[in-house]
Amino acid sequence: MKTPHALDALTAQVPPAPSPAPTPGGETTQPPGTGVPPSDGLTTGDAVGIGGAALFVLLMVLAARKLFFRKRAPEPGRKPGVPIPEQKPALPAERPELRVELPPSEKEAARLREVDEAHARAQELARQREEAARAARATTDAGERARLEEQVRVLKEREEEEKRAEYRAKKAADEEARERRKREQTEAQRLLDDERAREAAVIEEARRAEEAAARAKVDAEAGRTLAQGLDKTRSQGFMARLNGLFGQQRQVDESVLVELEEILFTADIGVRTASELVEVAREKLKRSELSDSHRIKDLIRTEVARIVDLPVPRSLEGGGPPHVVMVVGVNGAGKTTTIGKLAAKLTGEGKKVVLAAGDTFRAAATEQLDVWAERAKAQLVKGAEGGDPGSVIFDAIRKAQAEGADVVIADTAGRLHTKAPLMEELKKVKRVMDKAMPGTPHEVLLVLDSTNGQNAIQQAKQFHEAVGVTAIALTKLDGTAKGGVIIGICDELKLPVVWVGVGEKIADLRRFEPREFVQALFD
């Protein structure tokens, strides 16, 4: 109880009353100021009054302690001061045990019947034995008692024999039951294994389906290979005729070189490139270095690999920021689509891209670029139809600088409906770009339609003379047998082909790899 302690504390706080001073006559007097009249001692009423006041104060102290120092009652079953344990996640429900119950075999059933029959016979013999024993005790005839006692003994022996038979039958039945339980366990394990096998098969099927879906997604995103894009060139173009020539087992002479020259001249690789390849073969023949047609194939392959293996500038990076790309090319070459695919590749890499709709002379170009900008999540800067393309591109570059964009890709006109020639207009746009940001454009990408064959080479010459092309994107390679145009462009202009389009998907715009190109043509 807390009362004695509180009372002690209260008593300790009250100073002791001063003792009465003795008088000369031996009497005690009360000190002045105490408020108690002089007396030989306290009366009973005084003592009761002081005790009541002390009890009242004590009750007030206890009430205050309960009011201001109330503690939260501990939870049932938990000691005070022990922290509440963290709630652990519930464990998954255990798989219920699979039980199999097989019916008793005929042998086990027979043993159980033997047990029941032996038990019944033992019970009957016990009953007969008890009746005979009672009769023996009840009779007074000594002979009859002896006969009954002998009957009791015989019945006892037969009862014991039946009990032993019951035990033997029960033991045999237990053995059969153990064998049955073993078969039950074996069957249960077999069923469990079958169930697990089915679950594993379902999981494996789901895993394979997921892998197949992932592969399909990767294949869809990966796009077509360059070899697939060159399939028509290899199977229908000049490579098909060259392979026919290379496959002939005959001695190489001037007639073979004439046939080679005819094939190369019609291969859209350009007259100059075809003539140089034939001359190299003729020099080899003069030095007796071409013993058969297979040597010619190796020679052509080596020369083509040398021609297309040009130094490749950094594309879509390296300048600025922002890195500014000026895209040129005639209408219909796939210029706007190529810009959209490049923008999608860049934004997919986490880069911020601004597109400039500089082909203001063709309304469809701006609309098409607007769709690509939304698809690629790039910003589009466009102007009024028929407006100044240089002004649109100028604004796009300044916007990219202000917003910290990584790349600016500027579309340009491929054909004009004004009196100003196309090439002069492109030169003007290039000068405006340099004013917006000195040193731009960092890259001039020419988009060519590979189905144009040798005409694409002539277009490349004109654009290169006007604006200084730095790289080429060759589109629609999968739709033509004129893939040899790549060889002529690289040989005559010494301009690297950086991008090739082999399909409609974004991933079908691929970086051009010279070794892959040669392997796709000749292997």
PyMOL commands that set and color helices and strands:
alter all, ss='L'
color gray80, all
select helices_A, chain A and resi 3-13+44-68+106-138+142-222+226-229+231-235+238-246+254-265+271-286+293-308+335-348+363-376+389-403+422-436+450-452+454-467+477-479+485-493+506-508+514-522
alter helices_A, ss='H'
color red, helices_A
select strands_A, chain A and resi 21-22+28-29+323-328+353-356+379-381+407-410+443-449+471-475+497-501+509-511
alter strands_A, ss='S'
color yellow, strands_A
deselect
rebuild
show_as cartoon
